[in-house]
Amino acid sequence: MQHRTRAIWIVVFLAIGYTVISFNLIQIQLVEHDKFWRMAIENHLHPETIPPKRGAILDCEGNILAQTHLVYDVRLDGQKLDHPDLNLPKLEEALLAPAGSLAAAFDPHNRYQLIAQNVEDATVTRLRDLNLGCLIFEPRDERYPNNELAAHVLGFIGDNGHGLAGMEKEMDKVLTGVPGERWVEQDAKRKEIAGYQTQATPAIDGDDVTLTINMAIQHVVEDALDQIVQNDQPNGACIIVMDPHTGAILGMGSRPTYDPNDRQTYAPDAVRNRCITDMVEPGSIFKIITLAAALNEGAVNLQTPVFCENGSFLYAGKTLHDDEPNGWLPVEEVLAKSSNIGFAKIALNYVHEDNLYNYARAFGIGQKTGILHNQDESAGLLRPLTKWSALSITRIPIGQEVGVTAMQVATAMSVIANGGKLVAPHLALKVTDPATGRTVQLFQPRVIRQVIASDAAEDVAQALHQVTVDGTAKDIHVPGHSFAGKTGTAQKFVDGAYSHTKFVSSFIGFMPVENPAFVALVMVDEPHTTKYYGAEVSGPVFASMAEQLAQIMNIPADLPLPAPAPAPGPVLSANTPSNP
């Protein structure tokens, strides 16, 4: 009986066990199939992101300004290198390095010795083929083949692959592309089983961006900035070359500068794009706006006489001085001689406060140009009329009590050069799909407003040309070419007063006088030499640039070229007979 009871209980327990197991199998295989399938997938498959290739940045001629390119830094583990006397020459040969160069610096105790930088794939292949087992290859992206060239235009990208400054930031969405994804099978040691890769979603590479920048013109700009740094040791400098008809920036740069490939050069002072971030008092180059306002209102013409008070003018308890005493001058000569008193009286008698304020606003003063969004562009300073003092109407017309950026000044001068229209400055020309070559987006020039009538713009252009003929810029020459321009020497406002030792020296001009091909601004912040006038510091730089730009842009000569100096004749001694 006991044996039978025990057998029955065994059968019952087995039946219950099989029932439970069967129920669990049904639950796992049928009811919760999807849940456990997902768990298995997650345990054995691993998702990987496929990064897209960042788009290239090109100049207007299709030259590469920025393009992601994989290079390697090569390091040597000295403790793992067997037979250095035999293998170091092999490394030198693979690296195309001078014989003995690695041996001279080899340290057998250094496990992380840098032996080569910016190594290409072909060299890496040669090194791997040596099978030395002591080399460390560190891949990194080299994106800027021209190093510092146009650094402030291009900007740079961060560790996450997104743009942090310049056009890299401005056009980040189109340059970045769309990441792809793949799932890979892994073994128990989490190593990939290549034969079991599942289907991948490919990445979509970023689009290419073509800029308005012309690389040849940008080289001219960079060389000119280097010349300024060498000759004048300034706190900073910036240059802009612009198409006045379209607003296209053909060249732009500032100093100090940096190398976007080298993070060690990313000092805040060097990375800052001074063309848009730095606000300065413009000084005499602001007189262009004052003159344009007076002419456009019909209050004066170029021959209207203005009494310049013989060099000293008392108004609202303050005396305004000119560098040289002048009596009666026609308006055109007031500009040519850059008379502060003359312009103060033009504003007082013919323009008046409300008109001067409105014209300054219409020229874009006190407003961001929007050329690089959210990149610390300054709006400058143009105080509302309610905050003008009694003295302001005599000081703002000569470029005091007002703040501008270099980009605002170049844009304002373009109004004169293009017949009176304010055009938006821009750097992007088009966006292209690199796979098909198809243009995805085309950026059209944008006219913001008609600021002054075309005949008023022509009169201002004529007066600016006269500045270069017999005015403050008469010693600035571009061989074979006439041009228009204005000098500026602005005293910096320091500790509540205008300094007599710190200046911003500027020259802005365009060429040719009729139908100009470009506007160029040279602005130097605190030259540390005995020269500080705009005509001495910035004017010659403009002239040198303009001569080169004329060649690059095929601007025909409109003036006779200077005659070549005669070749020296033979030197005659006292005993040498002369020809009969």
PAZA-568259 format. One line per field, with one value per residue (C-alpha): x, y, z; residue in one letter; residue number from 0. Coordinates in steps of 0.25 Angstrom, whole numbers. Layout:
# PAZA-568259
x <- (X	...)
y <- (Y	...)
z <- (Z	...)
r <- (A	...)
k <- (NUM	...)
***
This chain:
# PAZA-568259
x <- (0	11	18	5	3	17	16	3	9	21	12	4	16	21	8	8	22	20	7	15	26	17	9	22	26	13	14	28	27	13	8	21	28	30	36	46	50	53	61	69	72	76	86	92	91	97	93	104	102	108	113	111	122	122	120	131	132	137	141	133	142	141	154	154	153	149	147	148	160	165	180	188	197	207	213	224	224	239	238	232	242	251	265	264	277	270	256	257	263	251	242	249	248	233	231	240	248	263	272	276	265	257	269	274	261	258	255	254	246	236	224	216	227	221	229	220	207	197	201	192	186	197	208	200	199	214	216	206	212	225	218	226	215	220	213	200	192	183	172	167	160	168	158	165	175	179	181	179	173	159	159	149	140	140	140	142	135	135	137	123	125	116	120	123	127	127	121	123	112	104	102	103	89	93	107	105	96	88	94	91	90	94	91	103	103	113	118	119	132	124	132	126	122	124	116	103	102	88	83	88	82	92	97	93	106	105	103	114	114	120	123	124	139	149	162	171	165	165	180	182	174	182	195	191	187	201	207	200	204	218	219	209	208	194	184	176	173	162	159	147	146	131	123	115	104	101	106	115	127	139	150	150	159	165	177	180	176	177	178	165	173	180	172	184	183	168	170	158	165	169	156	148	143	146	139	126	128	137	130	138	136	138	143	144	139	125	125	121	107	106	110	100	89	91	92	80	71	75	80	94	101	116	119	111	121	123	130	140	143	158	161	153	138	132	118	110	122	132	142	144	157	162	176	178	171	161	152	141	141	132	125	133	146	141	141	154	161	152	149	142	137	131	123	118	113	107	99	95	90	86	83	78	77	65	69	84	78	69	79	89	79	75	90	90	97	92	87	93	95	91	103	106	94	96	111	113	111	110	99	108	103	94	86	72	70	65	78	86	93	93	107	103	99	113	120	112	114	129	128	128	118	114	119	120	126	135	124	114	124	127	112	109	120	114	101	110	116	104	95	88	83	86	89	90	105	105	115	107	106	99	97	100	97	111	106	98	104	90	88	79	79	83	85	80	85	76	73	68	64	67	75	78	75	85	89	92	100	108	111	116	125	130	134	141	149	153	158	168	172	175	170	175	177	185	198	191	192	187	195	186	174	165	157	149	152	152	162	158	167	158	163	159	150	158	155	144	152	158	172	183	191	181	175	167	173	164	163	151	149	144	149	147	139	128	122	131	135	138	138	150	151	165	163	175	173	183	196	208	217	219	209	194	187	178	185	198	194	182	183	195	190	177	186	194	182	174	186	185	170	170	178	170	157	161	158	163	172	166	178	191	202	214	225	236	249	260	271	284	294	309	317	327	340	347	357	346	343	328	321	322)
y <- (0	10	7	9	22	27	23	31	43	42	42	54	62	58	62	75	78	75	84	95	94	92	105	113	108	112	126	128	123	128	138	146	142	157	161	150	151	166	162	152	163	173	162	158	170	184	197	205	219	221	236	244	251	266	274	282	297	303	317	323	317	303	303	295	303	292	277	266	257	246	246	239	243	231	228	218	209	208	196	188	191	179	181	197	197	189	194	209	210	202	212	224	218	216	230	236	242	246	234	234	244	234	228	241	244	229	226	212	215	224	216	228	235	243	240	246	255	256	243	239	225	220	223	216	204	203	204	193	184	184	176	182	182	195	205	213	220	231	235	249	258	269	279	292	290	304	306	320	325	330	325	335	333	317	316	302	290	283	269	266	269	281	295	305	318	324	318	304	308	317	305	294	288	286	282	271	261	250	238	224	212	197	185	176	162	160	147	145	154	165	164	166	154	161	150	152	167	171	181	195	209	217	230	242	251	266	276	284	300	309	323	337	337	337	330	339	351	345	342	357	361	351	356	371	367	361	373	382	373	374	389	395	384	388	383	377	379	375	376	374	373	374	374	387	382	369	369	357	357	354	354	356	354	360	359	353	340	325	311	304	290	294	295	301	314	316	328	336	348	341	334	346	352	366	370	368	367	380	393	406	421	422	436	443	432	435	448	440	438	453	457	447	452	467	464	455	465	475	485	486	483	480	495	501	509	506	515	506	517	517	504	507	506	509	502	498	502	493	497	488	488	485	480	492	505	507	519	517	504	497	485	476	482	481	466	466	473	465	478	474	488	488	476	480	493	485	476	489	497	487	473	475	465	457	455	451	441	435	435	428	417	416	413	402	409	403	390	376	373	358	352	342	339	337	339	352	362	376	385	397	409	420	427	431	446	447	444	454	465	479	476	463	470	475	462	451	456	455	440	443	438	427	413	404	391	389	381	393	402	394	392	407	410	401	410	420	411	404	416	418	404	397	382	371	366	351	339	327	326	312	298	286	271	265	252	258	272	277	291	290	304	317	330	342	356	364	379	384	398	410	420	431	435	431	445	448	435	439	453	446	437	449	456	443	442	457	452	444	455	467	463	455	443	450	442	429	424	411	411	412	413	424	421	428	427	433	433	432	435	433	437	426	429	425	428	439	446	445	440	447	434	423	423	415	417	414	415	411	412	406	404	408	421	418	404	400	385	385	393	390	395	394	397	397	397	405	405	405	413	428	428	427	435	427	432	427	414	408	416	410	396	399	403	391	382	390	388	373	372	380	368	357	364	368	383	391	403	416	425	426	417	424	424	414	421	422	412	418	422	418	425	434	437	450	444	437	445	449	446	457)
z <- (0	4	-9	-17	-10	-12	-27	-28	-22	-31	-43	-38	-36	-49	-56	-48	-52	-67	-66	-61	-71	-82	-77	-76	-90	-96	-88	-94	-108	-111	-101	-98	-111	-115	-101	-101	-115	-112	-100	-108	-119	-108	-102	-115	-124	-122	-129	-136	-141	-155	-155	-168	-175	-172	-185	-191	-191	-204	-209	-221	-231	-225	-217	-204	-192	-182	-185	-175	-177	-168	-164	-153	-142	-140	-127	-123	-111	-108	-99	-110	-121	-123	-129	-130	-139	-149	-148	-147	-161	-166	-159	-165	-179	-177	-172	-183	-172	-172	-168	-154	-150	-141	-136	-130	-122	-119	-104	-100	-88	-94	-97	-104	-113	-124	-137	-148	-150	-161	-167	-179	-182	-191	-181	-170	-179	-181	-166	-163	-173	-164	-154	-142	-132	-125	-133	-128	-139	-134	-145	-145	-155	-162	-168	-172	-183	-183	-168	-164	-177	-175	-161	-156	-168	-167	-152	-146	-141	-127	-122	-125	-140	-140	-144	-132	-140	-154	-166	-159	-149	-158	-168	-158	-162	-176	-174	-163	-171	-165	-157	-161	-152	-153	-143	-141	-135	-123	-117	-102	-101	-108	-120	-134	-142	-156	-163	-155	-158	-160	-171	-168	-171	-178	-174	-182	-184	-182	-193	-199	-196	-206	-201	-207	-203	-214	-209	-218	-211	-198	-199	-202	-190	-181	-187	-184	-170	-168	-173	-163	-152	-156	-158	-148	-136	-134	-123	-135	-149	-159	-174	-182	-198	-202	-215	-213	-223	-217	-203	-206	-196	-205	-194	-179	-168	-155	-146	-137	-143	-141	-148	-148	-148	-136	-123	-116	-124	-120	-110	-109	-114	-127	-130	-129	-142	-140	-153	-146	-131	-129	-128	-130	-132	-147	-147	-161	-169	-163	-171	-183	-176	-172	-186	-193	-184	-187	-202	-202	-195	-206	-195	-201	-214	-215	-218	-206	-198	-183	-174	-166	-155	-158	-150	-137	-134	-121	-119	-106	-98	-105	-116	-128	-135	-149	-152	-161	-161	-173	-176	-187	-194	-204	-198	-208	-202	-188	-190	-197	-185	-175	-168	-154	-153	-167	-165	-151	-158	-170	-159	-151	-163	-173	-168	-153	-142	-147	-161	-157	-148	-158	-169	-160	-157	-172	-174	-164	-152	-139	-145	-147	-161	-158	-166	-156	-146	-132	-133	-124	-135	-129	-133	-131	-124	-129	-117	-119	-120	-106	-101	-110	-103	-108	-113	-121	-134	-135	-131	-137	-152	-150	-144	-130	-119	-129	-130	-142	-147	-159	-166	-164	-170	-182	-184	-182	-193	-202	-202	-209	-218	-223	-226	-212	-208	-195	-198	-188	-187	-188	-189	-194	-209	-211	-205	-213	-212	-214	-219	-230	-232	-231	-225	-213	-209	-216	-208	-215	-213	-204	-205	-191	-195	-204	-195	-204	-218	-229	-233	-218	-218	-230	-224	-211	-220	-228	-215	-210	-222	-220	-206	-214	-224	-215	-201	-189	-198	-209	-206	-208	-222	-230	-242	-255	-247	-241	-228	-217	-203	-189	-178	-163	-151	-139	-125	-115	-103	-91	-76	-80	-90	-104	-104	-111	-112	-116	-129	-139	-153	-165	-180	-188	-203	-215	-230	-241	-237	-247	-246	-235	-235	-220	-207	-197	-183	-175	-160	-150	-135	-128	-137	-128	-137	-139	-150	-147	-158	-166	-179	-173	-167	-175	-188	-193	-190	-198	-209	-209	-209	-219	-229	-227	-227	-241	-247	-240	-244	-258	-255	-267	-265	-266	-264	-271	-265	-259	-269	-265	-260	-270	-270	-264	-274	-274	-263	-269	-262	-264	-274	-282	-295	-298	-311	-321)
r <- (M	Q	H	R	T	R	A	I	W	I	V	V	F	L	A	I	G	Y	T	V	I	S	F	N	L	I	Q	I	Q	L	V	E	H	D	K	F	W	R	M	A	I	E	N	H	L	H	P	E	T	I	P	P	K	R	G	A	I	L	D	C	E	G	N	I	L	A	Q	T	H	L	V	Y	D	V	R	L	D	G	Q	K	L	D	H	P	D	L	N	L	P	K	L	E	E	A	L	L	A	P	A	G	S	L	A	A	A	F	D	P	H	N	R	Y	Q	L	I	A	Q	N	V	E	D	A	T	V	T	R	L	R	D	L	N	L	G	C	L	I	F	E	P	R	D	E	R	Y	P	N	N	E	L	A	A	H	V	L	G	F	I	G	D	N	G	H	G	L	A	G	M	E	K	E	M	D	K	V	L	T	G	V	P	G	E	R	W	V	E	Q	D	A	K	R	K	E	I	A	G	Y	Q	T	Q	A	T	P	A	I	D	G	D	D	V	T	L	T	I	N	M	A	I	Q	H	V	V	E	D	A	L	D	Q	I	V	Q	N	D	Q	P	N	G	A	C	I	I	V	M	D	P	H	T	G	A	I	L	G	M	G	S	R	P	T	Y	D	P	N	D	R	Q	T	Y	A	P	D	A	V	R	N	R	C	I	T	D	M	V	E	P	G	S	I	F	K	I	I	T	L	A	A	A	L	N	E	G	A	V	N	L	Q	T	P	V	F	C	E	N	G	S	F	L	Y	A	G	K	T	L	H	D	D	E	P	N	G	W	L	P	V	E	E	V	L	A	K	S	S	N	I	G	F	A	K	I	A	L	N	Y	V	H	E	D	N	L	Y	N	Y	A	R	A	F	G	I	G	Q	K	T	G	I	L	H	N	Q	D	E	S	A	G	L	L	R	P	L	T	K	W	S	A	L	S	I	T	R	I	P	I	G	Q	E	V	G	V	T	A	M	Q	V	A	T	A	M	S	V	I	A	N	G	G	K	L	V	A	P	H	L	A	L	K	V	T	D	P	A	T	G	R	T	V	Q	L	F	Q	P	R	V	I	R	Q	V	I	A	S	D	A	A	E	D	V	A	Q	A	L	H	Q	V	T	V	D	G	T	A	K	D	I	H	V	P	G	H	S	F	A	G	K	T	G	T	A	Q	K	F	V	D	G	A	Y	S	H	T	K	F	V	S	S	F	I	G	F	M	P	V	E	N	P	A	F	V	A	L	V	M	V	D	E	P	H	T	T	K	Y	Y	G	A	E	V	S	G	P	V	F	A	S	M	A	E	Q	L	A	Q	I	M	N	I	P	A	D	L	P	L	P	A	P	A	P	A	P	G	P	V	L	S	A	N	T	P	S	N	P)
k <- (0	1	2	3	4	5	6	7	8	9	10	11	12	13	14	15	16	17	18	19	20	21	22	23	24	25	26	27	28	29	30	31	32	33	34	35	36	37	38	39	40	41	42	43	44	45	46	47	48	49	50	51	52	53	54	55	56	57	58	59	60	61	62	63	64	65	66	67	68	69	70	71	72	73	74	75	76	77	78	79	80	81	82	83	84	85	86	87	88	89	90	91	92	93	94	95	96	97	98	99	100	101	102	103	104	105	106	107	108	109	110	111	112	113	114	115	116	117	118	119	120	121	122	123	124	125	126	127	128	129	130	131	132	133	134	135	136	137	138	139	140	141	142	143	144	145	146	147	148	149	150	151	152	153	154	155	156	157	158	159	160	161	162	163	164	165	166	167	168	169	170	171	172	173	174	175	176	177	178	179	180	181	182	183	184	185	186	187	188	189	190	191	192	193	194	195	196	197	198	199	200	201	202	203	204	205	206	207	208	209	210	211	212	213	214	215	216	217	218	219	220	221	222	223	224	225	226	227	228	229	230	231	232	233	234	235	236	237	238	239	240	241	242	243	244	245	246	247	248	249	250	251	252	253	254	255	256	257	258	259	260	261	262	263	264	265	266	267	268	269	270	271	272	273	274	275	276	277	278	279	280	281	282	283	284	285	286	287	288	289	290	291	292	293	294	295	296	297	298	299	300	301	302	303	304	305	306	307	308	309	310	311	312	313	314	315	316	317	318	319	320	321	322	323	324	325	326	327	328	329	330	331	332	333	334	335	336	337	338	339	340	341	342	343	344	345	346	347	348	349	350	351	352	353	354	355	356	357	358	359	360	361	362	363	364	365	366	367	368	369	370	371	372	373	374	375	376	377	378	379	380	381	382	383	384	385	386	387	388	389	390	391	392	393	394	395	396	397	398	399	400	401	402	403	404	405	406	407	408	409	410	411	412	413	414	415	416	417	418	419	420	421	422	423	424	425	426	427	428	429	430	431	432	433	434	435	436	437	438	439	440	441	442	443	444	445	446	447	448	449	450	451	452	453	454	455	456	457	458	459	460	461	462	463	464	465	466	467	468	469	470	471	472	473	474	475	476	477	478	479	480	481	482	483	484	485	486	487	488	489	490	491	492	493	494	495	496	497	498	499	500	501	502	503	504	505	506	507	508	509	510	511	512	513	514	515	516	517	518	519	520	521	522	523	524	525	526	527	528	529	530	531	532	533	534	535	536	537	538	539	540	541	542	543	544	545	546	547	548	549	550	551	552	553	554	555	556	557	558	559	560	561	562	563	564	565	566	567	568	569	570	571	572	573	574	575	576	577	578	579)
***
